[in-house]
């Protein structure tokens, strides 16, 4: 792919990623682009007139010269949609007189989420992958005199969506069963911890709430003629609070009330 010109808002890497991502999706479904001879020209298209609606032109595509023209103006989202739109023109050709642009626009709208995800990954890993290519020629070389060999390079788990959906193997079923067991185990431990082993913060909050409720009851009792005992307890709690202590009331086996600092 040959890229010429410069856009005012998006980088060259962005344009390359979106063309590559668009080609990946189109090629998978039988509409590949020829990236070896493809030329992408970023230029001022403000004087061009759209033949369909008489408006402006965001890009053009020529199958005879395998060339895409992109406007040097426009937002990032506009440029992305224009790239995919023009790539569809090159890969799929003409959908028919009177419906070519409509079909292209509708297909672009359906493919945009998939292409965007691929283009995002390509951009995020761009610098890393560039470095890997450079290191392969320098740092990855074998030691002089050592025999050539392979290294084990493999992901821990790769899922084949189509194969698993059509004809799951015993290994696929075992993996699925393992994931279900692990999820059930985690859910059970989470329920167990929350039910029988509440966190310290939850326990402290419960104690705070209990003390607040107790003080409310004592203050209500202190307002009654028979509230001498409640007024005494409130006075003692206040003195302990000022001294930096808390007072809680616990009941013994006979039901008697005792005052105990904690």
C-alpha positions as CSV (number, residue, x, y, z in Angstrom):
1,X,0.0,0.0,0.0
2,X,1.3,3.4,-1.0
3,X,0.0,6.3,1.1
4,X,0.5,9.9,0.0
5,X,-0.6,13.2,1.4
6,X,-1.4,14.2,5.0
7,X,-4.7,14.6,6.8
8,X,-5.3,17.5,9.1
9,X,-6.7,15.5,12.0
10,X,-5.8,11.8,11.6
11,X,-2.5,10.0,11.4
12,X,-1.0,7.9,8.6
13,X,-1.1,4.9,11.0
14,X,-4.9,5.4,11.5
15,X,-5.5,5.3,7.7
16,X,-3.3,2.3,7.2
17,X,-5.0,0.4,10.1
18,X,-8.5,1.1,8.7
19,X,-7.5,0.1,5.2
20,X,-5.9,-3.1,6.5
21,X,-8.9,-3.8,8.8
22,X,-11.4,-3.2,5.9
23,X,-9.4,-5.5,3.7
24,X,-9.3,-8.2,6.4
25,X,-13.1,-8.3,6.6
26,X,-13.6,-8.0,2.8
27,X,-11.0,-10.7,2.1
28,X,-12.6,-13.2,4.6
29,X,-15.8,-13.0,2.7
30,X,-14.3,-13.2,-0.8
31,X,-13.9,-9.6,-1.8
32,X,-10.1,-9.0,-1.3
33,X,-8.2,-5.8,-2.2
34,X,-4.8,-5.8,-3.9
35,X,-2.8,-4.0,-1.2
36,X,0.4,-4.6,-3.2
37,X,-0.6,-2.0,-5.8
38,X,-3.1,0.0,-3.8
39,X,-2.5,3.8,-3.7
40,X,-4.3,5.9,-1.1
41,X,-4.1,9.6,-1.8
42,X,-5.0,12.2,0.8
43,X,-5.8,15.5,-0.9
44,X,-8.1,18.5,-1.0
45,X,-11.5,17.4,-2.5
46,X,-13.4,20.5,-1.6
47,X,-14.0,21.4,-5.2
48,X,-15.3,18.0,-6.1
49,X,-19.1,17.7,-6.4
50,X,-20.9,14.5,-5.5
51,X,-22.8,13.1,-8.5
52,X,-25.5,11.5,-6.4
53,X,-26.7,14.3,-4.1
54,X,-24.7,17.3,-5.3
55,X,-22.9,17.6,-2.0
56,X,-19.3,17.3,-1.0
57,X,-17.0,14.4,-1.6
58,X,-15.3,12.5,1.2
59,X,-13.5,10.1,-1.0
60,X,-13.4,8.3,-4.4
61,X,-12.4,4.8,-5.5
62,X,-11.1,3.7,-8.9
63,X,-11.0,0.0,-9.7
64,X,-9.1,0.5,-13.0
65,X,-6.2,2.2,-11.2
66,X,-6.7,0.6,-7.8
67,X,-6.7,4.0,-6.2
68,X,-8.5,5.6,-3.3
69,X,-8.7,9.3,-2.8
70,X,-9.5,10.7,0.7
71,X,-10.4,14.2,1.6
72,X,-7.8,15.9,3.8
73,X,-10.6,17.3,5.9
74,X,-13.2,15.8,8.2
75,X,-13.5,14.2,11.6
76,X,-11.9,10.9,12.7
77,X,-15.3,9.1,12.4
78,X,-15.9,10.6,9.0
79,X,-12.5,9.5,7.7
80,X,-13.0,5.9,9.1
81,X,-16.4,5.5,7.4
82,X,-15.1,6.9,4.1
83,X,-12.1,4.5,4.1
84,X,-14.4,1.5,4.6
85,X,-16.9,2.9,2.0
86,X,-14.2,3.2,-0.7
87,X,-12.7,-0.1,0.2
88,X,-16.1,-1.7,-0.4
89,X,-16.2,0.0,-3.8
90,X,-12.8,-1.5,-4.7
91,X,-13.6,-5.0,-3.4
92,X,-17.2,-5.5,-4.3
93,X,-17.5,-3.4,-7.4
94,X,-20.8,-1.9,-8.7
95,X,-24.0,-3.1,-7.1
96,X,-26.1,-1.8,-10.0
97,X,-27.3,1.4,-11.5
98,X,-29.4,3.5,-9.2
99,X,-28.5,1.5,-6.1
100,X,-24.7,1.3,-6.0
101,X,-24.1,4.0,-3.3
102,X,-27.1,3.0,-1.3
103,X,-26.0,-0.7,-1.1
104,X,-22.4,0.4,-0.4
105,X,-23.5,2.7,2.4
106,X,-25.8,0.1,4.0
107,X,-23.1,-2.6,3.9
108,X,-20.5,-0.2,5.4
109,X,-22.9,0.5,8.3
110,X,-23.2,-3.2,9.0
111,X,-19.4,-3.9,8.8
112,X,-18.3,-0.8,10.7
113,X,-18.3,-2.4,14.2
114,X,-16.2,-5.3,13.1
115,X,-13.8,-3.2,11.1
116,X,-13.5,-0.7,14.0
117,X,-12.6,-3.4,16.5
118,X,-9.8,-4.8,14.2
119,X,-8.5,-1.3,13.4
120,X,-8.4,-0.4,17.1
121,X,-6.3,-3.5,17.9
122,X,-3.9,-2.8,15.0
123,X,-3.4,0.7,16.2
124,X,-3.0,-0.2,19.8
125,X,-0.3,-2.8,19.0
126,X,1.3,-0.9,16.2
127,X,4.5,0.3,18.0
128,X,4.9,-3.1,19.7
129,X,4.6,-5.0,16.4
130,X,7.0,-2.6,14.7
131,X,9.6,-3.3,17.4
132,X,9.1,-7.1,17.1
133,X,9.8,-7.0,13.3
134,X,13.0,-5.0,14.0
135,X,14.1,-7.3,16.9
136,X,13.6,-10.3,14.7
137,X,16.5,-9.2,12.5
138,X,18.7,-8.3,15.4
139,X,17.9,-9.7,18.9
140,X,16.0,-12.8,17.9
141,X,18.8,-14.4,15.9
142,X,20.3,-17.7,16.9
143,X,23.8,-17.9,18.4
144,X,26.6,-18.5,15.9
145,X,27.2,-22.2,15.3
146,X,24.0,-23.3,17.1
147,X,21.6,-25.5,15.2
148,X,18.3,-24.1,14.0
149,X,15.3,-25.0,16.1
150,X,11.7,-24.2,17.0
151,X,10.3,-22.6,20.1
152,X,7.0,-23.3,21.7
153,X,4.8,-20.3,21.0
154,X,1.1,-20.8,21.6
155,X,-1.7,-19.1,23.4
156,X,-3.2,-20.8,26.4
157,X,-6.6,-21.0,24.9
158,X,-8.0,-20.1,21.5
159,X,-11.7,-20.6,20.8
160,X,-13.0,-21.6,17.3
161,X,-16.5,-20.0,17.3
162,X,-17.7,-21.7,14.1
163,X,-16.4,-25.2,14.9
164,X,-17.6,-25.1,18.5
165,X,-21.1,-24.0,17.4
166,X,-21.4,-26.6,14.7
167,X,-19.6,-29.7,16.1
168,X,-18.2,-29.4,19.7
169,X,-15.5,-31.9,20.6
170,X,-15.0,-33.7,23.8
171,X,-12.2,-31.2,24.7
172,X,-14.6,-28.3,24.0
173,X,-17.2,-29.8,26.3
174,X,-14.7,-30.5,29.1
175,X,-13.5,-26.9,28.9
176,X,-17.0,-25.6,29.1
177,X,-17.8,-27.9,32.0
178,X,-14.6,-26.6,33.8
179,X,-15.6,-23.0,33.3
180,X,-19.1,-23.7,34.6
181,X,-17.7,-25.5,37.7
182,X,-15.2,-22.6,38.4
183,X,-18.0,-20.0,38.1
184,X,-20.3,-22.0,40.4
185,X,-17.5,-22.5,42.9
186,X,-16.7,-18.8,42.9
187,X,-20.4,-17.9,43.3
188,X,-20.8,-20.4,46.2
189,X,-17.7,-19.0,48.1
190,X,-19.0,-15.4,47.5
191,X,-22.4,-16.4,49.0
192,X,-20.7,-18.2,51.9
193,X,-18.4,-15.3,52.8
194,X,-21.2,-12.8,52.7
195,X,-23.6,-15.0,54.7
196,X,-21.5,-16.6,57.4
197,X,-18.3,-14.5,57.4
198,X,-19.3,-10.8,57.0
199,X,-16.4,-8.4,56.5
200,X,-15.0,-6.4,59.3
201,X,-16.4,-3.2,57.9
202,X,-19.9,-4.8,57.8
203,X,-19.6,-5.9,61.4
204,X,-18.4,-2.5,62.5
205,X,-21.3,-0.8,60.7
206,X,-23.7,-3.1,62.4
207,X,-22.3,-2.2,65.8
208,X,-22.5,1.5,64.9
209,X,-26.2,1.1,63.9
210,X,-26.9,-0.9,67.1
211,X,-25.3,1.8,69.3
212,X,-27.3,4.5,67.5
213,X,-30.5,2.7,68.0
214,X,-29.7,2.1,71.7
215,X,-29.0,5.7,72.3
216,X,-32.2,6.7,70.7
217,X,-34.2,4.4,73.0
218,X,-32.3,5.6,76.0
219,X,-33.1,9.3,75.2
220,X,-36.8,8.5,74.8
221,X,-36.8,6.7,78.2
222,X,-35.0,9.5,79.8
223,X,-37.9,11.9,79.1
224,X,-40.3,9.7,81.1
225,X,-40.8,10.1,84.9
226,X,-39.4,6.6,85.4
227,X,-36.3,7.4,83.3
228,X,-33.8,7.8,86.1
229,X,-31.9,4.7,85.0
230,X,-31.8,5.8,81.4
231,X,-30.6,9.2,82.3
232,X,-27.8,7.6,84.3
233,X,-26.8,5.4,81.4
234,X,-26.7,8.4,79.0
235,X,-24.5,10.4,81.4
236,X,-22.1,7.5,81.7
237,X,-22.0,6.9,77.9
238,X,-21.3,10.6,77.4
239,X,-18.4,10.6,79.9
240,X,-16.9,7.5,78.3
241,X,-17.3,9.1,74.9
242,X,-15.5,12.2,76.0
243,X,-12.7,10.0,77.4
244,X,-12.3,8.3,74.0
245,X,-14.2,5.1,74.8
246,X,-17.4,3.6,73.7
247,X,-20.0,1.9,75.9
248,X,-22.1,-1.0,74.9
249,X,-24.9,-2.8,76.8
250,X,-24.7,-6.6,76.9
251,X,-27.2,-9.0,78.3
252,X,-26.1,-11.9,80.4
253,X,-27.9,-15.3,80.7
254,X,-30.3,-14.0,83.3
255,X,-31.3,-11.0,81.2
256,X,-29.6,-8.4,83.4
257,X,-28.1,-5.3,81.8
258,X,-24.4,-4.6,82.3
259,X,-22.3,-1.7,81.2
260,X,-19.0,-2.8,79.4
261,X,-16.5,-0.6,77.7
262,X,-15.1,-1.8,74.3
